Each structure stands twice: as structure tokens, then as C-alpha cells.
């Protein structure tokens, strides 16, 4: 059971090891819309989606949808 806790911590640390993902977390901590990230960082939508997915899989990000907007 202890290995599960360690694996979870490793996953979180790996997710936060990328400077872009640190920036994403900082911006989204203020509950900004995802579209703000495209304007803030010079990355393609597909690249941004991959980073967001890594953060979500590590339980660092939680998203919610309000009509067409994703927060």
C-alpha cells in the first residue's frame, strides 16, 4: 500500500517537472479559462492539451465546464 502513495507522489512530481506546466498551474489556480493559456504561452493547441492532460492525470488539475467554457 505504501508503494501506491509513492507512485502517486512520483506522478505529481513528474507532472510538475516541466516549466510550462508550472505556468499553467499558476494561471489556472486563479480559475482562468483554458483559452487564456493559448494567449499567454506560445504553444500550439495540441501541445497545450497534452500538458493539461498530464496535469489532470496527476490529479493536479480539475476541470469544470460551464456551457461552452472549460475552467
SVG drawing of the C-alpha trace seen along z (x, -y; Angstrom):
<svg xmlns="http://www.w3.org/2000/svg" viewBox="-24 -36 35 38">
<polyline fill="none" stroke="black" stroke-width="0.4" points="0.0,0.0 2.9,-2.4 4.0,-1.9 0.8,-3.3 1.4,-6.5 4.9,-6.8 3.8,-6.2 1.2,-9.0 3.9,-11.4 6.2,-10.5 3.4,-11.1 2.8,-14.5 6.4,-15.5 6.9,-14.4 3.9,-16.4 5.3,-19.5 8.8,-19.0 8.0,-21.0 8.2,-24.8 5.2,-25.2 3.0,-23.0 4.1,-25.1 3.0,-28.2 -0.3,-26.5 -1.0,-25.6 -0.2,-29.2 -2.6,-30.7 -5.4,-28.1 -5.1,-28.5 -7.0,-31.8 -9.7,-29.8 -8.9,-31.4 -10.4,-29.9 -8.3,-27.5 -8.3,-29.8 -6.3,-32.3 -3.4,-29.8 -3.3,-29.9 -2.8,-33.7 -0.3,-33.5 2.0,-30.8 3.4,-30.5 2.3,-26.8 0.0,-25.0 -3.4,-23.9 -2.4,-20.2 0.8,-20.7 -1.2,-22.6 -3.8,-19.9 -1.1,-17.3 0.3,-19.3 -3.2,-19.8 -3.9,-16.1 -0.7,-15.2 -1.7,-17.6 -5.2,-16.2 -4.0,-12.6 -1.7,-13.5 -4.8,-15.0 -3.2,-18.4 -5.9,-19.9 -9.6,-19.6 -11.7,-20.9 -15.3,-22.0 -17.5,-23.0 -19.9,-25.9 -21.8,-25.8 -19.0,-26.0 -16.3,-27.3 -13.8,-25.0 -12.4,-26.2"/>
</svg>
